[in-house]
Amino acid sequence: MVLLGAPGVGKGTVGDMLAEKFGIPKISTGDIFRKAIAEKTPLGRKVNELTGKGELVPDDITVAIVKERIAKEDCKNGFIMDGFPRTIHQAEELDKLLKGMNLRLDAVVNIFLPKEEIIRRISLRRTCGNCSMIYNLNFSPPKKDGVCDKCGGLLYQRDDEKEETVLNRLSIYEKQTAPLIKYYEGRSRLINVTGETSKEIFERLIEIL
Ligand code: AMP
């Protein structure tokens, strides 16, 4: 399954809920890049500047990390992609990778929200520095201020969640990623879904699926 949608619509949170429900891993290219940056690996050093500005990482680097990740044992019964593909070229490469694994896309989920709502939500978002769990200070605050309920890690606001960068990410999304909705129309089962909260979006999706 692929989760499409602009930054800030809750792909990560909905992806976590789906992963738990179906017992398959959620793969977030954004999480993989953030981890590499935190650990200062060669990949992290290469992508640090781009991700900080909200620019896309080049396709060849991104496809290579996805290829490596989905070759792992836990992906053999399927997986949920969060934040990949983000360009037509990545989508074509994913098609090839899936073919090679004898898997097919069950569904492509397009989560959509109005732009003002996206900006509002992103400004309220906090991420766990340890396990990447996402909180919304309004809808789903942590029990203890600044601390992750799940692992006790410290919560932080991502650099790319500052308003100026968010606007840049939204315009990159419109230009490079939104065309994927057309790409998948007719090719895969495309599900369009919206909702007030990630929980509501998840529940609607489960009904549809
Ligand atoms: P995300 O957490 O999905 O919003 O990703 C954070 C950042 O990682 C993005 O703003 C990009 O810089 C980079 N990134 C994540 N996924 C991709 C992708 N599929 N292609 C290119 N860059 C990506």
Residues whose N, C-alpha, C, O or C-beta is under 5 A from the ligand:
A	BS01	AMP	P7 T29 G30 D31 F33 L50 T51 G54 E55 L56 V57 T62 D82 G83 F84 P85 R86
